Amino acid sequence: MTSAQFATVSSAFTVGGLIGALAAGPYASSRGRLPAMRLTAVFFLLGSLIEALSGGVAVMAAGRLVAGVGAGAATVIVPLYISEVAPPRERGFFGAFTQISINIGILSTQTMGYFLSYGNAWRWILATGVAVAAAQGLALLLVPESPAWMATIGGDVGRARRTLQRIRGSGFAVDEEVEAWGSGSSGLTAGEEEQGLLAGNDGVVTTPVLGKAGPERMGFAQVVRDPLYRPAIIAVVGIMFAQQLCGINSIIMYSVDLLQDLVPINSTLLTIMVSGINLITTIACSPLPDRLGRKMCLLLSIIGQGSSSLALALAIRFGVKILSAVSVLFFVGFFAVGLGPVPFIMASELVGQEAVGATQSWCLGANYVATFLVAQFFPIINDALNERFGGAGWVYFIFASFAAIWAVFVSWNVPETKGKKDADEVWGRTRRID
């Protein structure tokens, strides 16, 4: 392929991802998490099959587009499902498995690429996606629907409670989680319980603003127009832009060039090594969001990446190669502390069930837009700065500045969700019904 053809094949996946991310939230809210996840397996299977059998650039790009739709949808739905079935006090730990799984996929594919990058053997790499998608589809036949969705959107509180009890185990008390759905532990529907509340003796009922709106779901545009949900949209979109604009993809792209002079091994092996470090640090840091809090992990991650960017810029400017290598490794490590796993779980904790699908679509849509901006403009800006000021490394001063801006943003706009039972408690909002 020419450079233009390769760019087309690469960008087709991102376009598909954006389409999948925007469509997945409303679909998962109206039809359920489980049907949506099963549908992603279909897109993965078809996309991988088209790619593996493709005979030209157009067909390959089409396969990438289809697989991208599945990937975009999966990054919306899977974190939602995980957060809804995970124990409340361990949602941060289980939420990190989204990023861990992504890193396992990257590392596995790069390893296959090292051994199968000859002749037509590359087709087997893409064909592996068919087997993975088939296994996913079959395994999802054994997975229950999200109890939270069944109760709040599906309206079947009794079945939702039984499903949650089966997931947690017979000896586990689920009353607190059931109450967080806004339906209490009595098995009443949301409407029945509301009638019971309104019949109280004092004539005044205090109910949370968010997360108790009944089974009617919020649309993609509705959540932005509604002033009660807008702060959550601003928070999740900002976090996703921070994830990319702090420079993680530029570090991954540049890591081989920065480390190759220090580690005399094949560049492909070096790429695998960096991905392996990313996976190990992500696994090691997975308990931190539940111990330190989501907001604290985000701030530590942003400040750490900003400091690493500044150190890397200075190391490149002054030719200190060992500092360049250390800066890259610390940058990857700090990404795993917060900006890697935490954004995937925040949307489900900042709004109620009626808005979580649309909010997650905004979240991952922003991620794909920010990823495109970095991939498209980072090389251009980097070359322009190097030509204007002479030498390399200037662009990392920009990433360090971005980190400072996003640290302020998170401090002001992102609430802590650790230990909060629902979105109402996160924002501290209640209303009185007289």
Backbone hydrogen bonds, N-H to C=O, Kabsch-Sander energy under -0.5 kcal/mol:
donor,donor_aa,acceptor,acceptor_aa,energy
6,F,2,T,-2.7
7,A,3,S,-2.3
8,T,4,A,-2.0
9,V,5,Q,-2.3
10,S,6,F,-2.4
11,S,7,A,-2.9
12,A,8,T,-1.8
13,F,9,V,-0.8
13,F,10,S,-0.7
14,T,10,S,-0.9
15,V,11,S,-2.4
16,G,12,A,-2.4
17,G,13,F,-2.4
18,L,14,T,-2.2
19,I,15,V,-2.1
20,G,16,G,-2.7
21,A,17,G,-2.5
22,L,18,L,-2.2
23,A,19,I,-2.0
24,A,20,G,-2.1
25,G,21,A,-0.9
27,Y,23,A,-1.7
28,A,24,A,-3.2
29,S,25,G,-2.0
30,S,26,P,-2.1
31,R,27,Y,-3.0
32,G,27,Y,-0.6
32,G,28,A,-0.9
36,A,32,G,-1.2
37,M,33,R,-2.4
38,R,34,L,-2.3
39,L,35,P,-1.9
40,T,36,A,-1.6
41,A,37,M,-1.3
42,V,38,R,-1.1
43,F,39,L,-1.9
44,F,40,T,-2.7
45,L,41,A,-2.4
46,L,42,V,-2.6
47,G,43,F,-2.8
48,S,44,F,-2.5
49,L,45,L,-2.1
50,I,46,L,-2.5
51,E,47,G,-2.3
52,A,48,S,-2.6
53,L,49,L,-1.7
54,S,50,I,-0.8
54,S,51,E,-0.8
60,M,56,G,-2.2
61,A,57,V,-2.8
62,A,58,A,-2.0
63,G,59,V,-2.4
64,R,60,M,-2.3
65,L,61,A,-2.3
66,V,62,A,-2.2
67,A,63,G,-2.6
68,G,64,R,-2.3
69,V,65,L,-1.8
70,G,66,V,-1.6
71,A,67,A,-2.3
72,G,68,G,-3.0
73,A,69,V,-2.3
74,A,70,G,-2.5
75,T,71,A,-2.2
76,V,72,G,-0.7
76,V,73,A,-0.8
77,I,73,A,-2.7
78,V,74,A,-2.3
80,L,76,V,-0.9
81,Y,77,I,-2.7
82,I,78,V,-2.8
83,S,79,P,-2.4
84,E,80,L,-1.6
85,V,81,Y,-1.6
86,A,82,I,-2.0
90,E,87,P,-2.2
91,R,88,P,-1.0
94,F,90,E,-2.4
95,G,91,R,-2.8
96,A,92,G,-1.2
97,F,94,F,-1.4
98,T,95,G,-1.4
99,Q,95,G,-0.5
100,I,96,A,-2.4
101,S,97,F,-2.5
102,I,98,T,-2.0
103,N,99,Q,-2.4
104,I,100,I,-2.3
105,G,101,S,-2.4
106,I,102,I,-2.4
107,L,103,N,-2.7
108,S,104,I,-2.6
109,T,105,G,-2.3
110,Q,106,I,-2.5
111,T,107,L,-2.1
112,M,108,S,-2.3
113,G,109,T,-2.4
114,Y,110,Q,-1.6
115,F,111,T,-1.3
116,L,112,M,-2.3
117,S,113,G,-0.7
118,Y,116,L,-1.5
121,A,118,Y,-2.2
123,R,120,N,-1.7
124,W,121,A,-1.5
125,I,121,A,-0.7
125,I,122,W,-0.7
126,L,122,W,-1.3
127,A,123,R,-2.4
128,T,124,W,-1.3
129,G,126,L,-1.1
130,V,127,A,-1.0
131,A,127,A,-1.2
132,V,128,T,-2.4
133,A,129,G,-2.5
134,A,130,V,-2.4
135,A,131,A,-2.3
136,Q,132,V,-2.4
137,G,133,A,-2.7
138,L,134,A,-2.2
139,A,135,A,-2.5
140,L,136,Q,-2.2
141,L,138,L,-1.2
142,L,139,A,-1.8
143,V,140,L,-0.7
150,M,146,S,-2.2
151,A,147,P,-2.1
152,T,148,A,-2.4
153,I,149,W,-2.0
154,G,149,W,-2.7
156,D,150,M,-2.6
157,V,155,G,-0.9
160,A,156,D,-2.0
161,R,157,V,-2.7
162,R,158,G,-2.0
163,T,159,R,-2.4
164,L,160,A,-2.6
165,Q,161,R,-2.4
166,R,162,R,-2.0
167,I,163,T,-2.1
168,R,164,L,-2.7
169,G,165,Q,-2.5
172,F,169,G,-1.6
178,V,174,V,-2.4
179,E,175,D,-2.5
180,A,176,E,-1.4
181,W,177,E,-0.7
181,W,178,V,-1.2
182,G,179,E,-1.8
183,S,178,V,-1.1
193,E,189,T,-2.4
194,E,190,A,-2.1
195,Q,191,G,-2.0
196,G,192,E,-1.9
197,L,193,E,-2.4
198,L,194,E,-2.5
199,A,195,Q,-0.9
200,G,197,L,-1.7
205,V,433,I,-1.7
207,T,205,V,-0.6
207,T,431,R,-1.9
209,V,429,R,-0.9
218,M,354,E,-4.2
223,V,219,G,-1.8
224,V,221,A,-0.5
225,R,221,A,-1.8
226,D,222,Q,-2.1
229,Y,226,D,-1.2
230,R,226,D,-1.8
232,A,229,Y,-0.7
233,I,229,Y,-1.8
234,I,230,R,-2.7
235,A,231,P,-2.2
236,V,232,A,-2.6
237,V,233,I,-2.5
238,G,234,I,-2.2
239,I,235,A,-2.2
240,M,236,V,-2.1
241,F,237,V,-2.2
242,A,238,G,-2.4
243,Q,239,I,-2.2
244,Q,240,M,-1.2
245,L,241,F,-3.3
246,C,242,A,-1.4
247,G,244,Q,-1.7
248,I,243,Q,-0.6
251,I,247,G,-2.0
252,I,248,I,-2.2
253,M,249,N,-2.5
254,Y,250,S,-2.1
255,S,251,I,-1.6
258,L,254,Y,-2.3
259,L,255,S,-2.1
260,Q,256,V,-2.2
262,L,259,L,-1.1
263,V,259,L,-2.3
265,I,263,V,-2.5
270,L,266,N,-2.1
271,T,267,S,-2.1
272,I,268,T,-2.2
273,M,269,L,-2.3
274,V,270,L,-2.2
275,S,271,T,-2.2
276,G,272,I,-2.4
277,I,273,M,-2.3
278,N,274,V,-2.2
279,L,275,S,-2.3
280,I,276,G,-2.6
281,T,277,I,-2.6
282,T,278,N,-1.9
283,I,279,L,-2.4
284,A,280,I,-2.5
285,C,281,T,-2.1
286,S,282,T,-0.6
286,S,283,I,-0.9
288,L,285,C,-1.7
290,D,287,P,-0.7
291,R,287,P,-1.1
291,R,288,L,-0.6
292,L,288,L,-3.5
293,G,288,L,-0.9
293,G,289,P,-0.7
297,C,293,G,-1.9
298,L,294,R,-2.2
299,L,295,K,-2.4
300,L,296,M,-2.7
301,S,297,C,-2.4
302,I,298,L,-2.7
303,I,299,L,-2.7
304,G,300,L,-2.4
305,Q,301,S,-2.6
306,G,302,I,-2.6
307,S,303,I,-2.4
308,S,304,G,-2.2
309,S,305,Q,-2.6
310,L,306,G,-2.2
311,A,307,S,-2.4
312,L,308,S,-2.5
313,A,309,S,-2.7
314,L,310,L,-2.2
315,A,311,A,-2.4
316,I,312,L,-2.6
317,R,313,A,-2.3
318,F,314,L,-2.4
319,G,315,A,-0.6
319,G,316,I,-0.6
320,V,315,A,-2.2
321,K,319,G,-1.2
324,S,320,V,-1.7
325,A,321,K,-2.2
326,V,322,I,-2.3
327,S,323,L,-2.5
328,V,324,S,-2.1
329,L,325,A,-2.1
330,F,326,V,-2.5
331,F,327,S,-2.4
332,V,328,V,-2.3
333,G,329,L,-2.1
334,F,330,F,-2.9
335,F,331,F,-1.9
336,A,332,V,-1.4
337,V,333,G,-0.8
338,G,334,F,-1.0
340,G,335,F,-2.6
342,V,338,G,-2.0
344,F,341,P,-0.9
345,I,342,V,-1.9
346,M,342,V,-1.2
347,A,343,P,-0.7
349,E,346,M,-1.4
350,L,346,M,-1.2
351,V,347,A,-0.8
355,A,352,G,-1.7
356,V,352,G,-1.0
357,G,353,Q,-0.5
359,T,355,A,-2.3
360,Q,356,V,-2.4
361,S,357,G,-1.8
362,W,358,A,-2.1
363,C,359,T,-2.4
364,L,360,Q,-2.7
365,G,361,S,-2.5
366,A,362,W,-2.2
367,N,363,C,-1.4
368,Y,364,L,-2.2
369,V,365,G,-2.1
370,A,366,A,-2.8
371,T,367,N,-2.5
372,F,368,Y,-2.2
373,L,369,V,-2.3
374,V,370,A,-2.2
375,A,371,T,-2.6
376,Q,372,F,-2.7
377,F,373,L,-2.6
378,F,374,V,-2.2
381,I,377,F,-3.0
382,N,378,F,-2.7
383,D,379,P,-2.3
384,A,380,I,-2.3
385,L,381,I,-2.7
386,N,382,N,-2.3
387,E,383,D,-2.2
388,R,384,A,-2.3
389,F,385,L,-2.8
390,G,386,N,-1.5
396,Y,393,G,-1.1
397,F,394,W,-1.6
398,I,394,W,-0.8
399,F,395,V,-1.7
400,A,396,Y,-1.8
401,S,397,F,-1.9
402,F,398,I,-2.7
403,A,399,F,-2.1
404,A,400,A,-1.6
405,I,401,S,-2.0
406,W,402,F,-2.8
407,A,403,A,-2.0
408,V,404,A,-1.6
409,F,405,I,-2.1
410,V,406,W,-2.7
411,S,407,A,-2.0
412,W,408,V,-2.0
413,N,409,F,-2.9
414,V,410,V,-1.6
420,K,417,T,-1.9
426,V,422,D,-1.5
427,W,423,A,-2.0
428,G,424,D,-1.6
429,R,424,D,-1.4
431,R,207,T,-2.2
433,I,205,V,-2.3
434,D,432,R,-0.6
